[in-house]
Amino acid sequence: MRVEPLTPDGVVDHVVARVLGRGAGDVPVRVLVDGHPSTRPEALADALVEPLRAAGRPVARVRVRDFLRARSLRLERGRRDADALLDEWIDVDGLNREVLGAVVTRGRWLPSLRDPDTGRSARAGYEEAPPGTVVVLDGSLALGRGLDVDLAVHLALRPATETRNTPLDDAWTLAAYGRYRREAQPERRADVVVRVDHPDRPALVLPG
């Protein structure tokens, strides 16, 4: 394993190149950007949109937090259950059915399933997915869950950095992230791993 320092823009360029390198331009590509909330996976996901569109690819921008399970299910064991956070919060079936599978089989996608705060239906309408659509999905604790993605990006932190970056009110989540590292092994599972202990000085982890 070797580490190659990059700029934040260089990370965007690398991921865009990986997307564009995945076969013909009329084939959908589903990308997941995964990381602890402090790594701001949504920021990298947002940054991918315009370069991909400039390369001629339609983009479907989606957030895992808009596809959480109903509150009655994900909070059944309480609001601060770390095991539930890891195992039960994400509506994997809903994401696969309404977005990740739908762009391939039905040529459409649903921007949002539920309001993450109220748990109520978002009442969003389907959007068309032209040939070659790139789904750009961001979230946390999302690798190894069975999401139908083609390219996974993981924003990696050392455990000490993760702890330091977690607000005191959210300290209960650290047990979930510890299990995630041990069981899902996101740095092994992801196609692209970027170390972001210093956000202004990211580093790409490469094999060899």
C-alpha positions in Angstrom: 0.0 0.0 0.0 1.2 3.5 -0.8 -0.2 6.9 -0.1 -0.2 9.7 -2.7 -0.9 13.2 -1.5 -3.5 15.1 -3.5 -5.3 18.4 -3.4 -9.1 18.4 -2.8 -9.6 19.2 -6.5 -7.3 16.3 -7.3 -9.5 13.9 -5.4 -12.5 15.1 -7.5 -10.6 14.7 -10.7 -9.5 11.2 -9.7 -13.0 10.0 -8.9 -14.5 11.6 -12.0 -11.8 9.8 -14.1 -12.7 6.5 -12.4 -16.4 7.0 -13.3 -15.7 8.0 -16.9 -13.4 5.0 -17.3 -16.2 2.5 -16.5 -17.2 1.4 -20.0 -19.5 3.0 -22.5 -20.9 6.4 -21.9 -24.5 5.2 -22.2 -24.3 2.7 -19.3 -25.4 4.0 -15.9 -22.8 4.2 -13.1 -23.7 4.2 -9.4 -21.2 5.9 -7.1 -21.3 5.9 -3.3 -19.2 8.4 -1.3 -19.0 7.1 2.3 -17.5 8.6 5.3 -17.9 9.8 8.9 -20.1 12.9 9.0 -17.0 15.1 9.9 -15.4 14.1 6.5 -18.4 15.7 4.8 -19.0 13.0 2.1 -21.8 15.2 0.8 -19.3 17.9 -0.1 -17.3 15.5 -2.3 -20.5 14.1 -3.8 -21.6 17.6 -4.7 -18.3 18.5 -6.2 -18.5 15.5 -8.6 -21.8 16.8 -10.2 -20.6 19.6 -12.5 -17.4 17.8 -13.8 -19.5 14.8 -14.7 -22.1 17.0 -16.4 -19.4 18.8 -18.3 -18.2 15.4 -19.5 -21.7 14.8 -20.9 -23.1 12.6 -18.2 -26.5 13.1 -16.7 -26.3 13.1 -12.8 -28.8 11.9 -10.2 -27.7 13.3 -6.9 -29.1 11.4 -3.9 -28.5 11.3 -0.2 -28.6 8.2 2.0 -30.3 10.4 4.7 -33.3 10.7 2.5 -33.7 7.0 2.5 -33.7 6.1 6.1 -36.1 3.6 7.5 -39.3 4.7 9.2 -38.6 6.3 12.6 -40.7 3.6 14.4 -38.3 1.0 13.0 -34.9 2.6 13.3 -35.6 4.1 16.7 -37.3 1.0 18.1 -34.4 0.4 20.5 -34.1 4.1 21.4 -32.5 7.2 19.9 -29.0 6.4 20.9 -28.5 2.7 20.1 -25.2 2.3 18.3 -26.0 -1.2 16.9 -29.3 0.1 15.5 -27.5 3.0 13.9 -25.2 0.6 12.0 -27.7 -2.2 11.3 -31.1 -0.7 11.0 -31.2 3.0 10.0 -30.6 2.8 6.2 -33.5 1.6 4.0 -31.3 -0.5 1.8 -34.2 -2.2 0.0 -35.8 1.2 -0.7 -32.6 2.7 -2.1 -31.9 -0.3 -4.3 -35.5 -0.4 -5.5 -36.2 3.3 -6.1 -32.8 4.5 -7.1 -29.9 2.2 -7.7 -31.9 -0.5 -9.4 -34.4 1.8 -11.0 -31.9 3.8 -13.1 -30.8 0.5 -14.7 -34.1 -1.3 -15.2 -36.6 1.4 -15.4 -34.7 4.5 -16.6 -35.9 6.6 -13.6 -35.0 7.4 -10.0 -36.7 8.8 -6.9 -34.8 11.7 -5.3 -36.2 11.1 -1.8 -38.3 8.5 0.0 -38.8 9.9 3.6 -38.1 13.2 5.4 -35.1 12.2 7.7 -36.4 14.4 10.5 -40.1 13.5 10.6 -40.0 10.1 8.9 -43.0 11.0 6.8 -43.1 10.3 3.1 -41.3 12.9 1.1 -43.9 12.6 -1.7 -41.2 13.2 -4.3 -41.9 12.4 -7.9 -39.8 10.2 -10.1 -37.2 11.8 -12.4 -36.0 10.4 -15.7 -32.6 8.8 -15.9 -31.3 9.2 -19.5 -28.7 6.6 -20.8 -25.4 7.0 -19.0 -26.8 8.6 -15.9 -24.4 8.7 -13.0 -26.0 8.2 -9.6 -23.9 10.1 -7.0 -24.9 8.9 -3.5 -23.4 10.1 -0.2 -23.8 8.7 3.3 -22.2 7.3 6.4 -21.9 3.6 7.5 -23.1 2.6 4.0 -20.5 0.1 2.7 -21.1 -3.6 3.2 -24.8 -3.1 3.5 -25.8 -4.5 0.1 -26.3 -1.3 -1.8 -26.1 -1.8 -5.6 -23.3 0.5 -6.4 -20.6 0.2 -9.1 -17.9 2.5 -7.5 -17.4 3.1 -3.8 -15.3 5.9 -2.4 -14.4 5.9 1.3 -13.2 9.0 3.2 -11.0 7.4 5.9 -10.1 8.8 9.3 -7.9 7.4 12.0 -9.9 6.4 15.0 -8.4 9.1 17.1 -9.4 11.7 14.5 -12.8 10.3 14.3 -13.2 10.6 18.1 -11.9 14.1 18.1 -14.2 15.2 15.4 -17.3 13.7 17.0 -19.4 16.2 19.0 -19.9 15.2 22.7 -23.7 14.7 22.1 -22.9 12.2 19.3 -20.3 10.2 21.3 -22.7 7.3 21.4 -22.2 6.8 17.6 -18.5 6.0 18.0 -19.3 2.4 18.9 -21.1 2.1 15.6 -18.1 3.4 13.7 -15.8 1.1 15.6 -17.9 -1.9 14.6 -18.1 -0.6 11.1 -14.3 -0.6 10.8 -14.0 -4.1 12.2 -16.9 -5.7 10.3 -17.4 -3.8 7.1 -13.7 -2.9 6.7 -14.5 0.0 4.5 -10.9 0.7 3.6 -10.6 -2.8 2.1 -14.1 -2.8 0.5 -14.0 0.6 -1.2 -12.7 1.1 -4.8 -11.2 4.5 -3.9 -9.9 5.3 -0.4 -8.9 8.9 0.6 -7.4 9.7 3.9 -8.8 13.0 5.2 -7.4 13.4 8.7 -6.2 16.7 7.3 -9.1 17.8 5.0 -6.9 20.4 3.2 -4.3 17.7 2.6 -6.1 14.6 1.5 -4.1 11.5 0.4 -5.1 8.7 -2.0 -4.4 5.2 -0.8 -3.1 3.0 -3.6 -2.2 -0.7 -3.7 1.3 -1.8 -4.1 
